Amino acid sequence: MADNEQNDMEAAIAQSLQQLENDLEQQKREKEEMRQAIALSLGKPIESLTARETLAATLGSSTKRPLDDSTSVATGFKKQNTGKSAMPTYLDGVVKLTHVKGTTGADYITIQQVIEAKYLKKALLTAFVVSMDFVEEQFPEHINVCIVMHGRQSVSQGSAFQVSPKRIIVHPPMSNPNFGVFHSKLMLLFHQSSVRVVIGSANFVDYDWCELENVLFIQDFPLLQEGPLKSADQLPKFGCDIYEQLGLMKVPATVRNELLLYDFSKAKAHIVPSVSGTHEGDDRYKVGHTRLCSVVEKLGLRRHQIANGPKVELQTSSLGAMTVPYLQELYLSFCGINTFTPDGSSIQKDYKKNGGIPPATIVYPSTFTIDNSNVGREGASTICFNTANWKKSTFPHGIMRDAVSNRYGTLMHSKV
């Protein structure tokens, strides 16, 4: 047999074997998708399915489809080999819950689906706690990643250092080493043709993304058609706010200036940052619940009468020494009442004197819920509430509500 014929034969065999391998992998995925659908319909974790339940549902199912079908039931996105358009985008913004191991659901999202590593050019992430092992698992080693995380060194000036050729760690400055922590959770994922902004409640550790329920806001912003902006002053409010916050964190200008490439004009959210320290003048309207007050007013949702104010539900996984006066202060901001104005100050004085407890509830997991969760007390180390604060006579016990996930046994770490 000639060398060319031999090579052609070997190539044909290799191609055939590869096709067989692909077909088997497709069948495996279909089987897993079926098990996920069965588990979802029965309201059970996948690992709890019995052989009888799987067999009965499979025999009665008509969902089998050709192996060359281009649509994945699990994701709902078209499968394509390459190309910028293959990446699923959230141009209109979306709020999603994170995937939890052993549960199923179309609206849940994994860290891999968030990052979309194969379309990634560079990334920035911020969190209170970051596992470098988890970073290396999720980001290819050739991708530049800027990591902003809490640190006690050089608290007044902040610090930045290179840990590897493609990894830089930034510790933001803290105005007082004994007061406050850096707790922001933000990701900027610079893809081929867009930047994905992710604001959530999960630290960048495997546990938060696989074992606990967290919440995310995700929106993709396309490249500017006319080219990059000349300065940050030209950025729309959403992009400008992120740019300013990165500056306060002491993120390198080369990273911040990447934002000038993208169109933030269709942002569906407002940035409400929390920055440790004392804020005066116009700065007090840029952070905290006073910033939220400004957003409420801008959206036309200001309530001129406290009696017509909204009912508010606050979900958290960390709770401090809540008091009625502070809850009232928060509630005034939720109503869009600026207490730094003469009118707002007058409303505040009267409300604190005669208002009582606002129509608000705080959602936080009970001891019973934690003990009966999949992770138990040992897995609830990031669910923080000091017993001493609960026992204080000033704590408004009546507003507390238990945080129970729709996914049975799942502990919630979300902040809403």
ROKOL-460588 format. One record per residue (C-alpha): x, y, z; residue in three letters. Coordinates in steps of 0.001 Angstrom, whole numbers, padded with zeros to 6 digits, always signed. Each point is the difference from the previous one (the first is absolute). Example, Ala and Ser with C-alpha at 12.3 -4.5 7.8 and 13.67 -1.06 7.14 Angstrom:
+012300-004500+007800ALA +001370+003440-000660SER 
This chain:
+000000+000000+000000MET +001394+003414-000960ALA +000964+002444+002723ASP -002755+002424-001038ASN -002633-002737+000141GLU +001308-001099+003400GLN -000205+003565+001292ASN -003514+000419-001392ASP -001088-003235+001656MET +001446+001023+003353GLU -001634+003402-000273ALA -003374-001582-000816ALA +000288-002372+002959ILE +000973+002853+002315ALA -002916+002091-001243GLN -002397-002903+000487SER +001252-000628+003532LEU -000285+003696+000799GLN -003591+000067-001284GLN -000822-003046+002114LEU +001519+001660+003038GLU -002005+003166-000682ASN -003213-002020-000389ASP +000596-001838+003276LEU +000707+003279+001764GLU -003203+001473-001442GLN -001991-002990+001231GLN +001568+000406+003421LYS -001007+003660+000085ARG -003548-000839-001102GLU -000279-002589+002752LYS +001167+002517+002594GLU -002410+002628-001339GLU -002804-002529+000318MET +000956-000744+003612ARG +000077+003729+000748GLN -003466+000464-001498ALA -001362-002966+001977ILE +001508+001305+003230ALA -001456+003446-000636LEU -003479-001386-000701SER +000093-002080+003196LEU +001516+002775+002093GLY +002908-002207+001036LYS +003798+000269-000150PRO +001493-001985-002899ILE +001839-002408+002278GLU -003292-000913+001747SER -001636-001395-003168LEU -000760-003703+000137THR +000623-002302-002957ALA -003761-000555-000286ARG -000702+003746-000238GLU +002644+000461-002662THR -001185-002992-002041LEU -003710+000888+000234ALA +000533+003577-001091ALA +002364-001013-002792THR -002425-002566-001445LEU -002812+002543+000029GLY +002057+002750-001529SER -000078+001191-003582SER +002836+002467+000355THR +002637-002035-001813LYS +001490+001941-002899ARG +002578-000568-002759PRO +003650+000110+000975LEU +000638+002870-002400ASP -002596+002277+001610ASP +001636+003386+000435SER -001914+001029+003109THR +000909-001024+003545SER -002975-000613+002317VAL +002184+000712+003007ALA +001089+003471-001068THR -002458+001175-002622GLY +002862+001477-002045PHE +001031-000967-003532LYS +003120-002105-000225LYS +002611+001399-002323GLN +003606-000932-000455ASN +001534+003456-000079THR -000843+003640-000499GLY -000814+003037+002095LYS -003763-000449-000359SER +000121-003412+001696ALA +000255+001591+003434MET -003393+000396+001728PRO -000513+003643+000912THR -002133+001904+002486TYR -000308+003328-001771LEU -003178+000876+001907ASP +001333-001044+003396GLY -001149-002941+002085VAL -000150-001081+003646VAL +000876-003640+000646LYS +000655-002342+002894LEU +003184-002021+000066THR +000016-003719-000682HIS +000167-002211+003091VAL +001495-003461-000238LYS -002656-002719-000216GLY -002849+002317-001074THR -001433+000896-003400THR -001794+002921-001594GLY +000077+002045-003187ALA +000541+003321+001779ASP +003015-001136+002009TYR +003450+000840-001321ILE +003428-001497+000618THR +003248+001900+000373ILE +001132-001453-003332GLN -003105+001359-001744GLN +000625+003397+001557VAL +003648+000227-001053ILE -000261-001564-003498GLU +003766-000551+000087ALA +000433-000963-003651LYS -001123+003489-001086TYR +001952+001812+002723LEU +002811+002494-000651LYS +000600+001331+003529LYS -001854+000342+003299ALA -000341+001885+003256LEU -001618-001438+003105LEU -000548+001396+003484THR -001031-001818+003169ALA +000526-000087+003735PHE +001452-003516-000252VAL +001765-001407-003073VAL +001388-003501-000461SER +002935+000133-002397MET -000462-003710-000690ASP -003573+000754-001108PHE +001270+002878-002151VAL +002427-002323-001774GLU -002748-002581-000535GLU -002332+002513-001648GLN +002348+002265-001979PHE +002456-001277-002641PRO +003595+000719+000953GLU +000551+002227-003055HIS -002822+002378+001019ILE +000910+003173+001920ASN -002004+000117+003245VAL -000042+002920+002451CYS -001160-001179+003434ILE -001215+002541+002561VAL -000429-001371+003506MET +000024+001024+003639HIS +003428+000333+001626GLY +001404+001532+003142ARG +003389+001013-001395GLN +000512+003661-000893SER -003596+000686+000971VAL +000187+003753-000427SER +001563+000019-003484GLN -000971-003386-001381GLY +002429-002294-001766SER +000409-001934-003237ALA +002395-002770-000919PHE +000579-002466-002811GLN -000347-003638+001086VAL +000659-001474-003452SER +000456+001331-003554PRO -003789+000102-000563LYS -001299+000612+003551ARG +000026+003207+002037ILE -001487+000396+003485ILE -001234+003357+001298VAL -000768+000740+003650HIS -002199+003137+000096PRO +000811+002740+002511PRO -002031-000004+003229MET -000478+003291+001835SER +000140-001721+003381ASN +001539-003443+000604PRO -002361-000549+002926ASN -003176+000928-001846PHE -001581-001624-003020GLY +001149-002527-002582VAL +000158-000151-003770PHE -003046-002090-000877HIS -000904+000884-003613SER -000711-002831-002433LYS +000416+001104-003595LEU +001245-001665-003161MET +000928+001688-003265LEU +000416-002658-002661LEU +001471+001409-003198PHE -001173-002276-002789HIS +000651+000070-003739GLN -002648+002589-000828SER -001455+001127+003337SER +000676+000466+003688VAL -002098-001933+002483ARG -000729+001760+003296VAL -000880-002360+002839VAL -001063+001310+003414ILE -000872-002641+002558GLY +000169-001337+003531SER +002522-002840-000412ALA +003630+000101+001038ASN +002386-001416-002571PHE +000303-003378+001650VAL -001232-003419-001091ASP -002293-000322+003017TYR -002017+003139-000760ASP -000496-001048-003633TRP -000786-003678+000549CYS -001505-000500+003465GLU -001843+003241+000864LEU -002731+001943-001785GLU +001159+003419-001169ASN -001555+002652-002220VAL +001487+001753-003053LEU -000804+002956-002219PHE +001526-000519-003455ILE +000052+002306-003008GLN +002108+000009-003159ASP +001081+003253-001642PHE +001176+000046-003643PRO +003058+001712-001413LEU -000514+003606-001065LEU -000472+000064-003764GLN +001769+003339-000378GLU +003049-001003+002030GLY +001112+000676+003583PRO -000927+003088+001989LEU +002698+002578+000668LYS -000601+000206+003757SER -002081-001445+002832ALA -002040+003223+000106ASP -001706-001171-003192GLN -001200-003257+001549LEU -003720-000374+000774PRO -000828+000036+003722LYS +000154-003795+000461PHE +003422-000337-001604GLY +001275+003162+001668CYS -001022-001264+003444ASP +001884-003261-000537ILE +003020+001940-001276TYR -000021+002211+003113GLU -000315-002971+002341GLN +002931-001736-001656LEU +001972+003197+000544GLY -000845-000020+003716LEU +001177-003617+000130MET +003328+001094-001575LYS -000501-002279-002994VAL +002666+000810-002643PRO -001044+002547-002625ALA +000756-002480-002787THR -002811-002197+001337VAL -002452+002836+000652ARG +000511+001497-003445ASN -001285-003190-001611GLU -003477+001303+000900LEU +000426+002799-002548LEU -000408-002569-002778LEU -003593-000956+000811TYR -003506+001408-000349ASP -001688+000275+003417PHE -002916+002121-001231SER -002541-002819+000423LYS +000863-000971+003576ALA -002993-001456+001845LYS +001307+000634+003517ALA +001486+002696+002206HIS +003204-000376+001992ILE -000461+000446+003773VAL +003473-000483+001500PRO +000844-000398+003660SER +003338+001585+000899VAL +001480-000100+003494SER +000716+003427+001484GLY -001525+003435+000553THR -001587+001732-002981HIS -000834+003698-000125GLU -001395+002479-002488GLY -000995-001432-003360ASP +001861-003232+000788ASP -002704-001012+002463ARG -002402-000399-002934TYR +002351-002409-001775LYS +000042-002856+002509VAL -002171-001954+002402GLY -003708+000369+000567HIS +000148+003738-000777THR +001092-000981-003513ARG -002946-002413-000091LEU -002224+002911+001024CYS +001244+001971-003011SER -000716-002947-002311VAL -003544-000390+001361VAL -000632+003698-000579GLU +001490-000119-003501LYS -002290-002905-000903LEU -003010+002095+001001GLY -000835-002255+002952LEU +000340+002573+002781ARG -002750-000160+002604ARG -000980+003390+001404HIS -001911-001601+002868GLN +001515-002714+002185ILE -003460-001508+000386ALA +000046-000788-003727ASN +003442-001562+000140GLY +000818-003446-001387PRO +000155-003276+001854LYS +003642-001010+000028VAL +001584-003445+000230GLU +003734-000208+000646LEU +001824-003298-000426GLN +003471-000463+001431THR +002505-002587+001149SER +001768+002358+002424SER -001870+002046+002566LEU +001261+002483+002574GLY -001446+002027+002854ALA -003211+001123-001696MET -002055+002602+001879THR -003301+001721-000719VAL +001626+003451-000517PRO +002400-001409-002592TYR -002798-001938-001683LEU -001959+003261-000184GLN +003015+001716-001564GLU +000209-002726-002621LEU -003722+000149-000652TYR +000087+003732-000690LEU +002578-000678-002705SER -002162-002821-001378PHE -002750+002618-000311CYS +002331+002372-001859GLY -000092+002614+002762ILE +003266+001947+000149ASN +000542+000753+003684THR +002789+002495-000808PHE -002565+002479-001337THR -002094+002181+002358PRO -003212-001758-001055ASP +001499-003453+000361GLY +001597+000850+003327SER -003375+001109+001355SER -001630-003253-001144ILE +002819-001972+001605GLN -000357+001708+003386LYS -003735-000615+000098ASP +000367-003576-001204TYR +002623-000909+002589LYS -002203+001478+002700LYS -003338-001527-000995ASN +000621-002481-002811GLY +000591-003277+001817GLY +001306-003056-001861ILE -000100+000430-003810PRO -001908-002516-002187PRO +003126-002058-000613ALA +001099-003588+000537THR +003470-001533+000137ILE +000435-003445-001552VAL +002753-002016+001690TYR +000362-003760+000556PRO -001145-001395+003329SER +001971-002528+002025THR -002519-002640-001073PHE +000511+000805-003696THR +003781-000115+000357ILE -000017-003256+001971ASP -002240-001640-002605ASN +001899+001308-003019SER +002269-002131-002154ASN +003072+001673+001487VAL -001045+000196+003678GLY +001598+002315+002545ARG +003522-000833-001117GLU -000863+001292-003457GLY -001604+003195+001286ALA +003168+001783+001099SER -000748+002949-002303THR -003543+000418+001374ILE +000759+002538+002718CYS -002167+001382+002813PHE +001322+000645+003501ASN -002149-001482+002766THR +000710+003056+002141ALA -001669+002251-002587ASN -003085-002228-000075TRP -000318+000197+003789LYS +000084+003798+000098LYS -003284+001611+000984SER +000436+002462-002869THR -000057-002725-002664PHE -003338-000092-001920PRO -000640-003766+000296HIS -003472+000184-001544GLY +001273+000872-003478ILE +002078-003173-000422MET -001035-002631-002548ARG +001598-003374-000762ASP +001978-000318-003251ALA -001220-003220-001629VAL +001159-000819-003524SER -002292-001501-002647ASN +002771-002551-000423ARG -000560-002246+002986TYR +002979-000163+002345GLY +001875+002839-001715THR +001445+002703+002234LEU -000370+003545-001326MET +002899+002462-000059HIS -001837+002580-002136SER -000349+003693+000762LYS -003070+001652-001495VAL 
